[in-house]
Amino acid sequence: MLNNKWSGFLLISLLALTGCQSTGGQMASTQLASSASDITRDSNAALQQLYASNPEARQLAKRAKGILVFPAIVKAGFLVGAQYGSGGALFKNGRTTGYYNILAGSYGIAIYTN
């Protein structure tokens, strides 16, 4: 068992990783616009694929205030795990209203499934 000092350090580190989020910093407006259109296209394609494979998802989406879609999230870990996804789009009323990244960490026994 870890002593209290290391347990506290590990907990604070994981909370810091979980809370980290970046929107990519300052980018040239043309680079941002190109990236935004790519993100919207990829996120919309992932959402349409979900609707095609699960009809109930479309019904749920009609009642949702918003839908946050990450087309791809990379997960890795063994006892200590991490996941990262960039290029997420927030859809409200069928329109893209924001762009997001996600970063998370975990520790302990974990089972990742798709």
C-alpha positions as CSV (number, residue, x, y, z in Angstrom):
1,M,0.0,0.0,0.0
2,L,1.3,3.5,-0.8
3,N,2.0,5.7,2.1
4,N,0.0,8.9,2.5
5,K,2.6,11.2,1.0
6,W,2.7,9.3,-2.3
7,S,-1.0,8.7,-2.4
8,G,-1.6,12.5,-2.0
9,F,0.9,13.2,-4.7
10,L,-0.7,10.7,-7.1
11,L,-4.2,12.0,-6.4
12,I,-3.2,15.7,-7.0
13,S,-1.3,14.7,-10.2
14,L,-4.3,12.8,-11.6
15,L,-6.7,15.7,-10.7
16,A,-4.4,18.1,-12.5
17,L,-4.3,15.9,-15.6
18,T,-8.1,15.5,-15.5
19,G,-8.6,19.2,-15.3
20,C,-6.2,20.1,-18.1
21,Q,-7.8,21.2,-21.3
22,S,-6.4,23.0,-24.3
23,T,-8.0,24.7,-27.3
24,G,-4.8,24.7,-29.2
25,G,-3.5,28.2,-28.2
26,Q,-3.3,31.1,-30.7
27,M,-3.6,30.0,-34.3
28,A,-3.8,31.9,-37.5
29,S,-7.4,32.5,-38.4
30,T,-7.1,30.6,-41.7
31,Q,-5.5,27.6,-39.9
32,L,-8.2,27.7,-37.3
33,A,-11.0,27.9,-39.9
34,S,-9.6,25.0,-41.8
35,S,-9.2,23.0,-38.6
36,A,-12.8,23.9,-37.5
37,S,-14.3,22.7,-40.7
38,D,-12.4,19.5,-40.5
39,I,-13.5,19.0,-36.9
40,T,-17.1,19.7,-37.8
41,R,-17.0,17.3,-40.7
42,D,-15.4,14.5,-38.8
43,S,-17.6,14.9,-35.8
44,N,-20.8,15.1,-37.9
45,A,-19.7,11.9,-39.7
46,A,-19.2,10.1,-36.4
47,L,-22.6,11.3,-35.2
48,Q,-24.3,10.1,-38.4
49,Q,-22.6,6.7,-38.0
50,L,-23.9,6.5,-34.5
51,Y,-27.4,7.3,-35.7
52,A,-27.2,4.6,-38.5
53,S,-26.0,1.9,-36.0
54,N,-28.4,2.9,-33.2
55,P,-31.8,4.4,-34.0
56,E,-32.5,5.1,-30.4
57,A,-29.6,7.6,-30.4
58,R,-31.4,9.9,-32.8
59,Q,-34.5,9.9,-30.6
60,L,-32.3,10.7,-27.6
61,A,-30.6,13.5,-29.5
62,K,-33.9,15.2,-30.3
63,R,-34.4,15.7,-26.5
64,A,-30.8,16.7,-25.7
65,K,-29.8,20.3,-25.1
66,G,-26.5,19.6,-26.8
67,I,-24.3,16.7,-28.1
68,L,-20.5,16.7,-27.6
69,V,-18.8,14.4,-30.2
70,F,-15.2,13.2,-30.2
71,P,-14.6,11.2,-33.4
72,A,-11.5,9.5,-31.8
73,I,-10.2,9.1,-28.3
74,V,-6.9,7.4,-27.7
75,K,-6.7,5.3,-24.5
76,A,-3.7,3.6,-23.0
77,G,-2.7,2.2,-19.7
78,F,-1.4,-0.5,-17.4
79,L,-2.2,0.3,-13.7
80,V,-1.9,4.0,-14.7
81,G,-4.0,5.0,-17.6
82,A,-4.6,8.0,-19.8
83,Q,-6.9,9.1,-22.6
84,Y,-6.8,11.9,-25.0
85,G,-9.0,13.2,-27.7
86,S,-8.8,16.3,-29.8
87,G,-11.2,17.7,-32.3
88,G,-14.5,17.4,-30.4
89,A,-17.4,19.4,-31.6
90,L,-20.4,20.5,-29.6
91,F,-23.7,20.5,-31.5
92,K,-26.8,22.4,-30.4
93,N,-29.9,22.4,-32.5
94,G,-27.9,20.9,-35.4
95,R,-25.3,23.6,-35.4
96,T,-21.7,23.5,-34.2
97,T,-21.3,25.8,-31.2
98,G,-17.9,25.0,-29.9
99,Y,-14.7,22.8,-30.1
100,Y,-13.1,20.8,-27.4
101,N,-10.2,18.6,-26.4
102,I,-10.3,16.0,-23.6
103,L,-7.5,14.7,-21.4
104,A,-8.0,12.3,-18.5
105,G,-6.0,10.0,-16.3
106,S,-6.7,7.1,-14.0
107,Y,-5.0,4.6,-11.8
108,G,-5.7,1.1,-10.6
109,I,-7.0,-1.9,-12.5
110,A,-8.8,-0.8,-15.6
111,I,-10.4,-2.6,-18.5
112,Y,-10.8,-0.7,-21.7
113,T,-13.4,-1.8,-24.2
114,N,-14.8,-0.4,-27.4
